[in-house]
């Protein structure tokens, strides 16, 4: 549909399109901004960008939380304007650095609890800086600007600049950056600034495959070498092509430790794969799969034991889930994802019978209900919609009463199609029960009747 409309618009006379755009812009600020961007000269856009950056640095008015999203959108538009101008890479990089330097004035005068504004600095600005810096031929200019911009980071929104250091600098300048950051860390006056530089060295060491440097800096920066540090160091050794050294670091973690258990299993599985120990690799893949059955862990397992075993594994696991009788929502979702609808229906009805189907988890249950209905598993869909309805009414969640009314109307429709109610009372009986228990919730019943 989009391509068809575009082709028709392309065939229209340019004057007709121009008049239409101007009319739209009279009622839409975004359209007006887009038109101004399209008709402005690149130099004018860059001059405007500089003026707005200067204005941001002088900004005093506080931005309340409710205005943070719209303010973030304005900042996004500002970056889009600059990108449209296609400045020289060195100029573009410097302008983005100037944008990042507005963080003190902006974050010092706003409530960014939702993180909208921070995301513009951490991701939008960082990505543009990386784009311009990667194309800039003067790598020493990139190195100088990157270090200066990264070093002064009062609100921790510039850290991401370093994560594409090798891409921006090239190998030689990246090694120079590591040396400079080491010197700066030695001269740092406080622990926060020192750790900030350590963070940069670790990132660059990882990018250049210098696992020994990463290990040295991590040991230097922490007194208590915990689970996460062992995994981080092991990961860098593995990425750098030293699986035996990686295994040494992972084995420093106590076998009784449960923190980051999943991450430890995943890296161990990869290590054994690199070492050619297929038996241990498969054991870990099975453990991960059994602990959390989903499509990702299934694919990870099949990469180890062979894709040809997919149907066998799915059939066996579906049987194990039914036999176990302790089904959780993730197992039901797995059964649905692998199209084992008979088994999924058994589990759903079992949870309904045991009164453990909790409608509070609507984000998980509602998609299940829709799939089961689409697959003509009406009784399974029915008990899920009923759980969703009852959860809202039991909690007296007035704002969700329109949803509850929609669920009851859905139950009315499903009730007509269900012939075998098994041990569940028919829909008419459910209506009687619902009136007895929740009959006084008049606002809900008004929504249900469409009043």
Secondary structure as UniProt FT lines:
FT   HELIX           2..10
FT   HELIX           14..25
FT   TURN            26..27
FT   HELIX           29..39
FT   HELIX           42..58
FT   HELIX           65..67
FT   HELIX           68..85
FT   HELIX           89..100
FT   TURN            101..102
FT   HELIX           103..107
FT   TURN            108..109
FT   TURN            113..114
FT   HELIX           116..119
FT   HELIX           120..125
FT   HELIX           126..135
FT   HELIX           139..151
FT   TURN            154..155
FT   HELIX           159..164
FT   HELIX           165..187
FT   HELIX           191..207
FT   TURN            208..209
FT   HELIX           211..221
FT   HELIX           227..239
FT   TURN            240..241
FT   HELIX           243..250
FT   TURN            251..252
FT   TURN            255..256
FT   TURN            259..260
FT   HELIX           261..275
FT   HELIX           278..291
FT   HELIX           295..305
FT   HELIX           307..309
FT   HELIX           310..324
FT   HELIX           329..337
FT   TURN            338..339
FT   HELIX           341..353
FT   TURN            354..355
FT   TURN            359..360
FT   HELIX           362..374
FT   TURN            375..376
FT   HELIX           378..394
FT   TURN            395..396
FT   HELIX           398..400
FT   HELIX           401..417
FT   TURN            422..423
FT   HELIX           427..438
FT   TURN            439..440
FT   HELIX           442..449
//
